[in-house]
Amino acid sequence: MPHEKRYKSFHNIETLDFIVDSIDALIYVIDLEEKRILYSNLKAKEAFGTIDGKVCYEVLQEQKEQVCDFCSLAQKDFPLQVGATYKWENYNPITQKTYLFSDQIIRWYDGTLVKVQIGIDISKQKQLENEMMQQRDDALDSFEALTNATIEGLIILDEDKRCIFVNAVAPKLFGYSAEEMIGKPATYFVAKESQALVKSYIQKRDKDPYESLLIRKDGSKFPALLRGKDIMLGGKKVRISAVMDISTMKEKEQEISKLAYYDPLTALPNRTMLVDRLNQLIHKSIRDLSYGALMFIDLDNFKTINDTKGHLVGDLILKECAKRISQIIRKYDFVARLGGDEFVILVDTQTPDKGIAISKVKSIASKVLERLRIPFIINQSDFRMSASIGIMMFVDEEYSIDDLMRYADSAMYHSKERERGSFSFFNPELQDKMEKKALLLDKLHKAIEEKKIYLHYQKQIDKDENTIGLEALARWQDDELGFVSPSEFIPLAEESGLIVKLGEFVLSEAVHHIKSWEEDAEKKNWHISINVSLKQFESYSFEDVIKQVLQRSEIAPHKLKLEITESLFLHNIDQAIEKISHLKNLGVSLSIDDFGTGYSSLSYLKKLPIDELKIDRSFIQDILQDKNDETIVLAILDLGKKFGFNVTAEGVESEEVQQKLLQMGCEYFQGYYFGRPVHISKL
C-alpha cells in the first residue's frame, strides 16, 4: 500500500524519532487526502495506542465517522496549502484531557500534502482557568445576590455618568426594566426640581447621604435618600449610587409632625406651634411697627355639657367650634387649640394705627362670639353655647410670650366675671388683681400644707340654751398678709380645687378635738358640724376619707355632722342620694345647710337619710318685719316636723329673734346672740 511505504520510509529515520519521542506533546502527521495517520510519536501512542496507518477521527475521537468539526481540516477558512497554520483547543474524552493544538500544512517527503499536528496538554491550566472563571462567576452571583437583597436600588454609572448596571430593586423603584435603564444618564431619573442638587453632589464626588425628588417611568415623583461613591472598577472610574424610597418615612414624619404640632381632636395647631407662630408675629410686629393681638377664647359652662352629656358629645362640639372659628379668621391670622375648651387666635392687624388695629380685633372677636352662639345640633339635640374672650394687643418686644399668654388669659377671666359671652381687652389693673390672686393662692396652698390654717368654733344651742354642738370654721392668719377673711380664701379654694385638701384638714382637726373631749363632762356629748363643699362631696375618695378618719380616731360617728348644700343635687340627684346614704351608713350625722335658698329638693326629702335642716340666715335676719320670711320659716319648721328632722335657725343675733323663733316652734339655734366663733381654747 502506498501509505505503508510512506510510513515505513519515514520511520527509518531513527534520529528524528528519538528527538520527537522526547517531546512532551502529542505529534501526528496526517495525510490530507485519506485522513490517515502517517506518523505519531511515543506520547501519542501512549495516549491512543497503535494508531499509525489508521483514519485520524476514528482512533483519536470516540464514535466519529467524519472529520471532527473542531479540527482545522473542517474549517472552511483553513487553506489546504503549504505553510497554512491553525491553532485550536479540544477536550478529548478518550484521554479526558484538554489540548492546545498547533497545525501546519507541509509537503511530505514524497510530495504529498500532510498536516503536522502538535498537541500540548493544557488540562491543568484549563482547570485553573475554569476554577478562576467559576470564582468570577460565583463572585458575580454573590454580588448580584447581595445587590438584589438590599432594600436600596443600586445604579452604577460610568465615567460619562450613564447607567451601566442596576440591581433588581432599581427597576422596581422606577418602573422600568433593567434593559431600559442601561445607557440612561443619571439625571434621567431625577425630577426637574432636584436635578441641580444631584448634579452638584455628583460633581463634588460627595458621598454623604442626601434627599432628592426622583421620577418614575409613569411620571409620578417620590422622595428618595441618595448615597453615592466614586470607585475604580476594572481600571475605570465609576460611581455607585444607592437609592432608597423614603415615601413611607416621609409619611411617618408627617404623622409625627401632626402629633407634635397639631391637636388630634380638632386638627388645629397645638400649643407648640402656637408658640412658634406667636414668636414670628412678635418679630413681624417689631419689624413693621404693626399691631398684633393674642385672642384667648374659652367656652362658657362647657364642663357641664361634658359632665351631663358625656365626652363624646363634648368632643363633637369642640370639633364644630374649631371649624367655625377657622372659617372666620383671615389668611394671615392663625388659630390654635390649647386643650380642653380653650382656643387662641393670633391676629395680624397689619397696621401701626392702634385705633384701626383695635377695630379689626373687635370685629373678629364679635364674629367669633356670634358664630359660637349659633345652636349646635349634635345627635339631633340642640346645644346653646357661648364663649368669653380675653385680648392682649402688642406692638413691640415689651412683653414675652409667657406675658402675652398670661395677660390674655386674665382678660378672658375678667370677661367671665363681668359678663359671660363677651370680650375684654387686657389692662394693667386687671393683671395686678390677677397676680395678687395668684400670690394668695400660692400662700393658701402652703398654709394648708404647713397646717397654718386653724379652726374657730361657733356654738349651736337648744331651746334651753344648752350647748349641743359646734360648727367648725376655718381661719387663716398669714405672716405677711395678716388675717385673711374666709370670704376671700374659701371661694379661692373652691375655684382652684384646694377646697378638697382644706376640707380634709378641717375634718382631721375637728375629729381630733372630738376625741380630746371624751373625758370632759360638759363637752363629751357635743357634736361638730363641718361644711362639705361640692368638689369635696364629688371627690371619688370622699367616702373613704370619712371612713378612714372615723376608724383612726375611734370616735362615736354621730358626733361628726356633715353639712351639705342643696347644690349637690344640681348634677345627678340619684347619685347624690346614693352617696349620702353610704355616708349615713357610716354612722355620721347629716345636715342640709342654707336650706331654702338653693335647688328645690322637697320631692327628694323623703329619700334623704338626713338628720337636720338649717334655715339660711337670709330668712332669719328680717323675720320680725318681713311676713314672707316668717311664712318661709314656718313652712320649713313644719316640713322638718313632718319628716322627723331637727331644724336649726342660723343667724340669730338678738333675743327678740330667738323669742320669735321659739314661739314658732324652733328648738335649735346658732348666731352671734349666743356667741361669735372663737378659738378652741376659749370654749
C-alpha positions in Angstrom: 0.0 0.0 0.0 1.3 3.5 -0.8 0.7 4.8 2.7 2.6 1.9 4.2 5.5 2.7 2.0 5.5 6.4 3.0 5.2 5.5 6.7 8.0 2.9 6.6 10.4 5.1 4.8 9.8 7.9 7.3 10.1 5.5 10.3 13.6 4.6 9.4 14.8 7.9 10.4 15.8 6.8 13.9 17.4 10.1 15.0 14.3 12.0 14.2 12.2 9.5 16.2 14.4 9.9 19.2 14.0 13.7 19.2 10.3 13.7 18.5 9.6 11.0 21.2 11.4 13.1 23.7 9.0 16.0 23.3 6.2 16.2 25.9 3.5 16.7 23.4 1.3 14.8 21.0 2.6 14.8 17.4 0.8 13.4 14.4 1.3 13.6 10.7 -2.0 13.2 8.9 -2.5 12.6 5.2 -4.8 15.4 3.9 -6.3 13.2 1.3 -7.1 10.0 3.1 -7.1 11.4 6.6 -4.8 8.6 7.7 -2.1 9.0 10.4 1.2 8.7 8.7 3.2 9.2 11.8 2.7 9.5 15.6 5.3 10.0 18.3 5.6 8.0 21.5 3.4 10.4 23.5 0.6 9.9 21.0 1.0 6.1 21.2 0.9 6.2 25.0 -2.4 8.1 24.8 -4.2 6.3 22.0 -2.2 3.1 21.3 -1.0 2.0 17.8 -2.7 4.5 15.5 -0.3 4.7 12.6 -2.0 3.9 9.3 -5.4 4.5 10.7 -8.0 7.2 10.0 -7.5 10.0 12.4 -11.0 10.7 13.5 -11.7 7.0 14.1 -8.9 6.5 16.6 -8.3 9.9 18.1 -12.0 10.6 19.0 -14.9 8.5 20.2 -17.5 7.3 17.6 -16.6 9.7 14.9 -17.4 8.9 11.3 -16.1 12.0 9.7 -13.6 14.8 10.3 -14.2 16.5 13.6 -16.0 19.8 13.3 -13.5 21.4 15.6 -10.5 20.1 13.6 -8.6 22.5 11.3 -9.5 20.2 8.4 -13.1 21.0 8.9 -12.7 24.8 8.9 -13.7 26.4 5.6 -11.3 29.3 6.1 -8.3 27.0 6.6 -6.4 26.9 3.2 -5.0 23.4 2.4 -1.7 24.7 1.1 1.9 24.6 2.3 2.6 27.0 5.1 -1.0 27.3 6.4 -1.2 27.2 10.2 -4.1 26.9 12.7 -4.4 26.7 16.5 -7.3 25.2 18.4 -8.3 23.7 21.7 -10.1 20.5 22.3 -11.1 18.3 25.2 -10.5 14.6 24.3 -12.9 12.2 26.0 -10.6 9.3 25.5 -7.7 10.8 27.5 -10.0 13.1 29.4 -7.5 15.9 28.9 -7.6 19.2 27.1 -5.0 20.0 24.5 -3.9 23.1 22.7 -3.2 22.1 19.1 -0.9 23.8 16.5 -1.4 22.6 12.9 0.7 23.4 9.9 0.4 22.1 6.3 3.7 20.8 4.8 4.7 18.7 1.8 5.7 15.2 2.8 8.9 13.7 1.5 7.1 12.1 -1.4 5.4 15.3 -2.3 2.1 14.5 -0.6 0.4 17.3 1.4 0.1 16.5 5.1 -0.9 18.2 8.3 1.6 18.2 11.2 -0.4 18.4 14.4 1.2 19.1 17.7 -0.9 19.0 20.9 0.2 20.3 24.2 -1.6 19.0 27.4 -3.2 22.1 29.0 -5.5 20.3 31.3 -4.1 21.8 34.5 -4.1 25.2 33.0 -7.6 24.8 31.8 -8.7 23.5 35.2 -7.1 26.5 36.9 -8.8 28.8 34.3 -12.1 27.1 34.9 -11.7 27.5 38.6 -10.9 31.2 38.1 -13.9 31.5 35.9 -16.1 29.8 38.4 -14.7 32.0 41.2 -15.5 35.0 39.0 -19.0 33.7 38.3 -19.5 32.9 41.9 -18.4 36.4 42.8 -20.7 37.9 40.3 -23.5 35.7 41.5 -22.8 36.8 45.1 -22.6 40.4 44.1 -25.9 40.1 42.3 -27.5 38.3 45.2 -26.2 40.9 47.6 -27.3 43.8 45.5 -30.7 42.3 44.9 -31.1 41.5 48.6 -30.7 45.1 49.7 -33.7 47.4 50.1 -31.9 50.1 48.1 -31.8 50.4 44.4 -28.2 50.3 43.1 -27.2 52.1 40.0 -23.6 52.0 38.6 -22.7 54.9 36.4 -19.7 55.0 34.0 -17.3 57.9 33.6 -19.9 59.7 31.5 -22.4 59.3 34.3 -24.5 56.9 32.3 -26.1 53.8 33.8 -24.1 50.5 33.1 -25.6 48.3 35.8 -28.7 48.1 38.0 -29.7 45.6 40.7 -33.2 44.0 40.8 -34.5 46.7 43.2 -33.8 49.8 41.0 -36.1 48.9 38.1 -39.0 48.3 40.6 -38.4 51.7 42.1 -38.5 53.5 38.8 -41.0 51.3 36.9 -38.5 50.5 34.1 -37.0 47.2 33.0 -33.3 46.8 33.7 -32.6 47.0 29.9 -34.5 50.3 29.7 -32.3 51.8 32.4 -29.0 50.8 30.9 -27.4 53.7 29.0 -29.6 56.4 30.5 -27.9 59.4 32.1 -28.0 59.7 35.9 -30.3 62.8 35.7 -32.8 61.0 33.6 -34.4 59.5 36.8 -34.3 62.8 38.7 -37.2 65.2 39.0 -36.6 68.6 37.4 -36.6 70.4 40.8 -33.9 68.2 42.2 -31.5 67.9 39.1 -29.3 70.8 40.1 -28.8 69.3 43.6 -28.0 65.8 42.3 -25.5 67.2 39.7 -23.7 69.2 42.4 -23.3 66.1 44.6 -22.0 64.0 41.6 -19.6 66.8 40.6 -18.3 67.2 44.1 -18.0 63.4 44.4 -19.9 63.9 47.7 -20.7 60.6 49.4 -22.8 62.0 52.2 -26.5 60.9 52.0 -29.0 63.5 50.9 -32.6 63.7 50.0 -33.9 64.2 46.4 -37.1 64.0 44.4 -36.9 61.3 41.8 -39.3 60.5 38.9 -40.8 57.2 37.7 -41.5 56.0 34.2 -45.2 56.9 34.6 -44.2 60.5 35.6 -45.0 60.1 39.3 -42.5 61.5 41.8 -41.2 60.1 45.0 -38.8 61.3 47.7 -35.6 59.3 48.0 -32.4 59.2 50.1 -29.4 59.0 47.8 -25.8 57.9 48.6 -23.0 57.9 46.0 -19.4 56.9 45.9 -16.7 57.0 43.2 -14.6 53.9 42.9 -12.2 52.3 40.4 -13.6 49.2 38.7 -11.7 47.3 36.0 -9.3 50.3 35.7 -12.2 52.7 35.1 -13.7 55.2 37.4 -17.4 54.6 38.1 -19.9 55.9 40.6 -22.2 53.6 42.6 -25.4 55.3 43.6 -27.8 53.8 46.2 -31.4 54.9 46.1 -33.9 54.4 48.9 -37.6 55.3 48.6 -38.4 57.3 51.7 -42.1 57.9 50.9 -43.3 55.9 53.9 -40.7 57.6 56.1 -41.9 61.0 55.0 -45.5 60.0 55.7 -44.4 58.9 59.2 -42.6 62.2 59.7 -45.8 64.0 58.7 -47.7 61.9 61.2 -45.2 62.6 63.9 -45.3 66.3 63.0 -49.0 66.2 63.3 -48.8 64.7 66.7 -46.1 67.2 67.7 -47.7 70.3 66.3 -51.4 69.5 65.8 -54.3 68.8 68.1 -55.5 65.2 67.3 -59.2 66.0 68.0 -59.7 69.2 66.0 -56.7 69.0 63.7 -55.9 72.6 64.7 -52.3 73.6 65.5 -51.5 73.0 69.2 -49.6 75.0 71.8 -46.2 74.1 70.4 -47.0 75.5 67.0 -48.8 78.5 68.6 -45.7 79.5 70.5 -43.6 79.4 67.3 -46.2 81.4 65.3 -46.6 83.9 68.1 -42.8 84.4 68.2 -42.9 85.1 64.4 -45.8 87.6 64.8 -43.9 89.4 67.6 -40.8 89.8 65.3 -43.0 90.9 62.4 -44.7 93.5 64.7 -41.4 94.8 65.8 -40.1 95.0 62.2 -43.2 96.6 60.7 -44.3 98.6 63.7 -47.7 97.0 63.2 -50.0 95.8 66.0 -50.6 92.1 66.7 -53.2 90.6 69.0 -53.5 87.4 71.0 -57.1 86.4 71.5 -57.8 83.9 74.2 -61.2 82.0 73.8 -62.8 79.9 76.5 -66.2 78.2 76.1 -68.7 79.0 78.9 -70.1 76.2 81.0 -68.5 73.6 78.8 -67.8 71.3 81.7 -71.5 71.0 82.4 -72.0 69.5 79.0 -69.2 67.1 79.4 -70.5 66.0 82.8 -74.1 65.7 81.8 -74.0 64.6 78.2 -70.6 62.8 78.1 -67.2 63.5 76.5 -68.3 62.1 73.1 -70.9 65.0 72.7 -68.3 67.4 74.2 -65.7 66.4 71.6 -68.2 66.9 68.7 -68.9 70.4 70.0 -65.2 71.2 70.2 -64.7 70.0 66.6 -67.5 72.2 65.4 -66.2 75.1 67.4 -62.8 74.7 65.7 -64.5 74.6 62.3 -66.5 77.7 63.0 -63.5 79.7 64.3 -61.3 78.6 61.4 -63.9 79.9 58.9 -63.8 83.4 60.5 -60.1 84.1 60.6 -58.3 85.7 57.6 -55.5 84.1 55.7 -52.8 86.0 57.6 -54.3 85.1 61.0 -53.8 81.9 63.0 -56.0 79.7 65.2 -54.9 77.0 67.6 -56.4 74.8 70.3 -54.6 74.9 73.7 -56.5 72.0 75.1 -59.9 71.4 76.8 -62.3 74.2 75.6 -59.6 76.8 75.1 -58.7 78.3 71.7 -56.3 81.0 70.7 -56.4 83.4 67.7 -53.3 85.4 66.6 -54.4 88.5 64.7 -52.0 90.3 62.4 -53.7 93.7 62.1 -51.2 94.9 59.5 -51.4 98.4 60.7 -49.4 100.7 63.0 -52.6 102.7 63.9 -53.8 101.5 67.3 -57.4 102.6 66.7 -57.7 100.7 63.4 -56.0 97.7 64.9 -58.4 97.6 67.9 -61.3 98.0 65.5 -60.2 95.0 63.4 -59.7 92.8 66.5 -63.1 93.8 67.9 -64.7 92.8 64.6 -63.0 89.3 64.7 -63.9 88.8 68.4 -67.6 89.8 67.7 -67.8 87.4 64.8 -66.4 84.6 66.9 -68.9 85.2 69.7 -71.8 85.5 67.2 -70.8 82.3 65.4 -70.4 80.3 68.6 -73.9 81.4 69.8 -75.5 79.6 66.8 -77.1 76.4 68.2 -75.0 73.2 67.9 -77.1 70.3 66.6 -75.4 67.1 68.0 -77.2 63.8 67.7 -80.4 65.6 67.0 -80.1 67.6 70.2 -79.9 71.4 70.4 -77.0 72.8 72.4 -76.6 76.5 73.1 -73.1 77.7 73.7 -71.3 81.0 74.4 -67.7 82.0 74.9 -65.6 84.5 76.8 -62.6 86.2 75.1 -59.6 87.9 76.5 -57.5 90.1 74.2 -53.9 91.3 74.5 -52.5 93.8 72.0 -48.8 94.2 71.3 -46.6 96.3 69.0 -43.1 95.8 70.4 -40.9 93.5 72.4 -42.0 94.8 75.8 -43.8 91.5 76.6 -42.5 88.0 76.5 -44.6 85.1 75.1 -45.5 84.0 78.6 -46.6 87.5 79.5 -48.8 87.8 76.4 -50.4 84.4 77.2 -50.9 85.2 80.8 -52.4 88.7 80.2 -54.8 87.4 77.5 -55.9 84.7 79.9 -56.5 87.1 82.7 -58.5 89.3 80.4 -60.6 86.3 79.5 -61.4 85.6 83.1 -62.4 89.2 83.5 -64.9 88.7 80.7 -66.3 85.7 82.5 -66.6 87.6 85.8 -68.1 90.7 84.2 -70.5 89.1 81.6 -70.1 85.7 80.0 -70.3 85.7 76.2 -68.3 88.9 75.9 -64.7 90.0 75.2 -62.3 92.2 77.2 -59.0 93.8 76.5 -56.2 93.4 79.0 -55.4 96.3 81.3 -52.6 96.5 83.9 -55.1 97.0 86.8 -56.7 93.7 85.9 -53.4 92.0 85.8 -52.4 93.4 89.2 -55.6 91.9 90.6 -54.9 88.5 89.0 -51.3 88.5 90.3 -52.5 89.2 93.8 -55.0 86.4 93.4 -52.2 84.1 92.2 -50.0 85.1 95.2 -52.8 84.5 97.6 -53.5 81.1 96.1 -49.8 80.1 96.4 -49.8 81.2 100.1 -53.0 79.3 100.8 -51.5 76.2 99.3 -48.5 76.5 101.6 -50.7 77.3 104.6 -52.7 74.1 104.1 -49.6 72.0 103.6 -47.8 73.6 106.6 -51.0 73.4 108.7 -51.2 77.1 109.3 -54.9 77.1 108.9 -56.7 76.8 112.3 -60.3 76.4 113.4 -62.8 78.6 115.2 -66.0 77.2 116.6 -69.4 78.7 116.9 -71.9 77.2 119.4 -75.1 75.6 118.5 -77.7 75.6 121.3 -81.1 74.1 122.0 -84.3 75.8 123.3 -83.0 75.7 126.8 -79.8 77.5 125.7 -77.7 74.4 126.4 -74.7 73.9 124.0 -75.3 70.8 122.0 -72.6 71.2 119.4 -70.3 73.5 117.4 -69.8 74.5 113.8 -66.1 74.3 112.7 -65.0 77.4 110.7 -61.6 77.7 109.0 -59.4 80.7 109.8 -56.1 81.9 108.3 -53.5 84.4 109.8 -50.7 84.9 107.2 -47.3 86.1 108.3 -47.2 88.9 105.7 -50.9 89.5 104.8 -52.2 89.2 108.3 -55.8 88.0 108.8 -57.3 86.8 105.6 -61.1 86.7 105.6 -62.8 83.4 104.9 -65.0 85.3 102.3 -61.7 85.8 100.4 -59.9 82.5 100.7 -62.8 80.0 100.8 -64.0 81.0 97.2 -60.4 80.9 96.0 -60.0 77.4 97.5 -63.3 76.4 95.8 -62.2 77.8 92.4 -58.7 76.2 92.5 -59.7 72.8 93.9 -57.7 73.3 97.1 -61.0 73.1 98.9 -60.6 69.3 98.9 -57.3 69.4 100.9 -58.7 72.2 103.1 -61.7 70.1 103.8 -59.6 67.1 104.8 -57.6 69.3 107.1 -60.7 70.7 108.8 -62.1 67.2 109.2 -59.0 65.9 110.7 -58.7 68.8 113.2 -62.4 68.5 114.2 -62.2 64.8 114.8 -59.1 65.3 116.9 -61.0 67.8 119.1 -64.0 65.5 119.5 -61.6 62.7 120.6 -59.9 65.1 123.1 -63.3 65.8 124.8 -64.2 62.2 125.5 -63.3 62.7 129.2 -64.8 66.2 129.5 -68.1 66.1 131.4 -69.5 69.1 129.5 -68.2 68.6 126.0 -68.2 64.8 125.6 -71.7 64.9 124.1 -71.1 67.8 121.7 -71.0 67.2 118.0 -69.0 69.2 115.5 -70.6 70.3 112.2 -68.3 70.6 109.2 -69.2 72.2 105.9 -68.7 69.9 102.9 -68.1 71.7 99.5 -69.5 70.4 96.2 -66.0 69.5 95.0 -65.3 67.6 98.2 -68.5 65.7 98.0 -68.0 64.8 94.3 -64.5 63.6 95.0 -64.4 59.8 94.4 -62.4 59.3 97.6 -64.7 61.3 99.9 -66.4 58.3 101.5 -63.1 56.6 102.0 -61.6 59.7 103.7 -64.6 59.8 106.2 -64.3 56.1 106.8 -60.6 56.2 107.5 -60.9 59.3 109.8 -63.5 57.5 111.9 -61.5 54.3 112.1 -58.3 56.1 113.1 -60.0 58.3 115.7 -62.4 55.7 117.1 -64.9 58.5 118.0 -68.7 57.9 118.0 -69.6 58.6 114.3 -72.8 60.5 115.2 -70.7 63.2 116.8 -69.4 64.2 113.4 -72.1 66.1 111.4 -71.5 66.8 107.7 -73.3 69.9 106.4 -74.1 69.7 102.7 -75.9 72.2 100.5 -78.7 71.8 98.0 -76.3 72.5 95.2 -75.2 68.8 95.5 -78.5 67.9 93.7 -78.0 70.0 90.7 -75.9 67.5 88.6 -77.0 64.0 89.4 -79.7 63.7 92.1 -79.8 59.9 92.2 -76.0 59.6 92.5 -76.0 62.3 95.3 -78.7 60.4 97.2 -76.8 57.2 96.9 -73.6 58.8 98.2 -75.5 60.4 101.1 -76.9 57.0 102.0 -73.4 55.5 102.1 -72.2 58.2 104.4 -75.2 57.7 106.7 -74.4 54.0 106.9 -71.0 55.0 108.3 -72.9 56.5 111.3 -72.3 60.2 110.8 -75.0 62.8 111.1 -76.1 64.7 108.0 -77.5 68.2 107.7 -78.7 70.4 104.7 -77.2 73.8 105.2 -78.7 77.1 103.9 -81.9 75.2 103.3 -84.5 77.1 101.2 -82.0 79.2 99.1 -81.0 76.6 96.5 -82.3 73.9 94.4 -85.9 72.8 95.2 -85.4 69.3 96.6 -88.6 69.0 98.5 -89.7 65.9 96.5 -86.5 64.2 97.4 -86.5 64.9 101.1 -88.3 61.6 101.8 -85.4 59.8 100.1 -82.7 61.6 102.0 -81.4 59.9 105.3 -80.6 63.3 106.9 -80.9 64.5 110.5 -81.2 68.2 110.2 -82.3 71.2 108.1 -80.5 74.5 108.7 -82.6 77.6 107.9 -80.5 80.1 106.0 -79.7 83.3 107.8 -81.3 85.4 105.0 -84.8 84.2 106.2 -83.9 84.9 109.9 -82.5 88.4 109.8 -85.8 90.2 108.9 -88.2 87.7 110.3 -89.6 90.4 112.8 -90.5 92.7 109.9 -91.0 90.6 106.8 -94.1 88.3 106.8 -92.7 86.4 103.8 -89.7 85.4 105.7 -91.9 84.4 108.6 -94.1 82.3 106.3 -91.0 80.5 104.8 -89.6 79.7 108.3 -92.9 78.3 109.4 -93.0 76.1 106.3 -89.5 74.8 106.9 -90.3 74.1 110.6 -93.4 72.3 109.6 -91.6 70.3 107.0 -88.9 69.3 109.4 -91.5 68.2 112.0 -93.4 66.1 109.4 -90.2 64.4 108.1 -88.7 64.0 111.6 -85.7 66.3 111.0 -84.3 68.7 113.6 -84.4 72.3 112.4 -81.7 74.8 113.3 -82.1 78.6 112.7 -78.8 80.3 111.6 -78.0 84.0 112.0 -79.8 84.6 115.3 -78.4 87.9 116.5 -80.9 89.1 119.1 -83.2 87.9 122.0 -86.2 89.2 120.1 -85.4 87.0 117.1 -84.8 84.0 119.4 -88.1 84.5 121.2 -90.0 84.8 117.9 -88.5 81.5 116.7 -89.3 79.8 120.0 -92.9 80.9 119.6 -92.9 79.4 116.0 -91.7 76.1 117.4 -87.9 76.3 116.5 -85.8 74.3 119.1 -82.2 74.8 117.8 -80.2 78.0 117.2 -76.9 79.4 116.0 -75.8 83.0 115.8 -73.9 85.9 117.3 -76.5 86.3 120.0 -75.1 83.1 121.6 -71.5 83.9 120.7 -69.2 84.6 117.9 -66.8 81.9 116.5 -63.9 81.5 118.9 -60.7 79.5 119.2 -61.0 76.2 120.9 -59.1 77.5 124.0 -62.0 79.9 124.7 -64.8 77.4 124.6 
